[in-house]
Amino acid sequence: MVTIAYQSVRNISRAPSVWNLCWPSSHYRPQCVQRTELLNGIKVAAAKTSGTAVAACTVMFQAGSRFEINDDFGATHFIRATSPASGCTYTAFSKARVLQQYGAHLTCTATRQYIAFTLTCPLPSFKDTKYYLLDTAARSPYNDWDIKDCMPHIRDDLYRITTEERVLDLVQRACWAGSLANSIYCEEERIESMTRRSLCGFVYDNFKSSSCSVASVGVPFQETLKIADKIEMTRYKPREREELPSNPRAGFEYYDLGPGSDTCIAAVIPGCGASDLTCLFKHAIIAAACGTGCVQSGQHDIDCTPQGPLGYMAGVDIHTKFRAFNISYYDTGVFGILCNTRAQTAFTSTCALVEFLCNVGDLDFRQLEVGKKRLKMELARHDEDAAASAEGLALQLACGVRLDGVGDALALIDNITVDDLSCVAKDISNRRNDLAIAVVGDCGVVPHDKELFHTL
């Protein structure tokens, strides 16, 4: 049988070295994931790739802004800003110069749920640059002079926040009563009061081995284990941290930019958490069915056609854009719609946005099928990003879910029936009493609560 196949290939191929060619693989990367858990509670995972030379390793702590209390408010923003500063072993100049010479870069991502430190580099240079990741994630001293130097950067962050980023932060504050209402940004009046004692106290309370996960893409499993082993030397697992629940409060938040300014409106309804993977994919499919972007992704703005049905509500107004989004944390999340528009059309856009969100259960079967195809396409498009794959794998470890690559995700999406999606969409519509709204821009032209509910 092998001889016959070999002869058939030789007969149809004109290339003399047909067996030296790299045949395409039918699987998405990563192809194989190895997982384990250390005695101290650190979860480790390493994913093999299909041959790319870029590797990434992520050290993630479940220590986002939702865990800030008392004097800790704004600590995650400072930790993110001081990540390029000097550590116990390497200076800030060394981080900026040596990593650049190796073709590597180190990033810090902070959300309400987690803080992630990710090193992306060519695979041969990982053995020389991995110590910078350890020095930043687990050995940072948070010196007073470094905190003082980054205060102007913190203020610049507050000024540079786009209207879309600000409204997404405010709408979650409007939605939740509890720890999830904490902003991922440090407030202006708290910048000068931040000290080394506050940061070290927050790190000591939350950077525990039981809330740590280490994941890599393209790095050998033994090397990933060495990284995890050097984060915490103890062999006992600390006590689980108590997490205070957050309850919906159906609030309203705003940030006024003055009359006539461009306005950004967001409306959300409580969604699902990331621990329930099937429910998370259902919400993501419904968001994709509503429309999360443009059809011609990556092209010029004036060449992009908005995804329907949500994107078509703007009509001929090219200055108004609608899109749906879904944000999930460990235990809960938000499902909502975002609108960017001008002050002249903010009133009608807000009414249309709220009406669409409260009636999202009316999506038909054809639109839900299109949503499944859109989500599968987006997952396949972003599969080659090593840093995003490493952070996603670390988040899977923290949430207790398992997906060995995009192939498993696509199979899970295919197994979700349209009837189940329709039931979830109707359940989202039934939560309209917990609707929360945030506005950034010209707040005077946005309708108030009575006008909004009168239109429903």
HELIX and SHEET records of a PDB file:
HELIX    1   1 VAL A    2  ILE A   12  1                                  11    
HELIX    2   2 VAL A   18  ASN A   20  5                                   3    
HELIX    3   3 SER A   65  PHE A   67  5                                   3    
HELIX    4   4 ASN A   70  ASP A   72  5                                   3    
HELIX    5   5 ALA A   75  ALA A   81  1                                   7    
HELIX    6   6 ALA A   92  GLN A  101  1                                  10    
HELIX    7   7 LEU A  123  SER A  125  5                                   3    
HELIX    8   8 PHE A  126  ALA A  138  1                                  13    
HELIX    9   9 ASP A  144  ARG A  160  1                                  17    
HELIX   10  10 THR A  163  CYS A  175  1                                  13    
HELIX   11  11 SER A  179  ALA A  181  5                                   3    
HELIX   12  12 GLU A  188  ARG A  190  5                                   3    
HELIX   13  13 ARG A  196  ASN A  206  1                                  11    
HELIX   14  14 SER A  209  SER A  211  5                                   3    
HELIX   15  15 PHE A  221  ILE A  231  1                                  11    
HELIX   16  16 LEU A  277  CYS A  290  1                                  14    
HELIX   17  17 ASP A  301  ASP A  303  5                                   3    
HELIX   18  18 LEU A  310  ALA A  314  5                                   5    
HELIX   19  19 ALA A  343  THR A  345  5                                   3    
HELIX   20  20 ALA A  346  CYS A  358  1                                  13    
HELIX   21  21 VAL A  360  ASP A  362  5                                   3    
HELIX   22  22 PHE A  365  ARG A  381  1                                  17    
HELIX   23  23 HIS A  382  GLU A  384  5                                   3    
HELIX   24  24 ALA A  386  CYS A  399  1                                  14    
HELIX   25  25 VAL A  406  ASN A  415  1                                  10    
HELIX   26  26 VAL A  418  ASN A  430  1                                  13    
HELIX   27  27 ARG A  432  ASP A  434  5                                   3    
HELIX   28  28 CYS A  443  VAL A  445  5                                   3    
HELIX   29  29 ASP A  449  THR A  455  1                                   7    
SHEET    1   A 6 CYS A  32  GLU A  37  0                                        
SHEET    2   A 6 LYS A  43  LYS A  48 -1                                        
SHEET    3   A 6 CYS A 212  VAL A 217  1                                        
SHEET    4   A 6 VAL A  54  PHE A  61 -1                                        
SHEET    5   A 6 ILE A 115  PRO A 122 -1                                        
SHEET    6   A 6 HIS A 105  ALA A 110 -1                                        
SHEET    1   B 2 TRP A 176  ALA A 177  0                                        
SHEET    2   B 2 ASN A 247  PRO A 248 -1                                        
SHEET    1   C 5 PHE A 252  ASP A 256  0                                        
SHEET    2   C 5 ALA A 436  GLY A 441  1                                        
SHEET    3   C 5 THR A 263  PRO A 270 -1                                        
SHEET    4   C 5 GLY A 333  THR A 341 -1                                        
SHEET    5   C 5 LYS A 321  SER A 328 -1                                        
END                                                                             
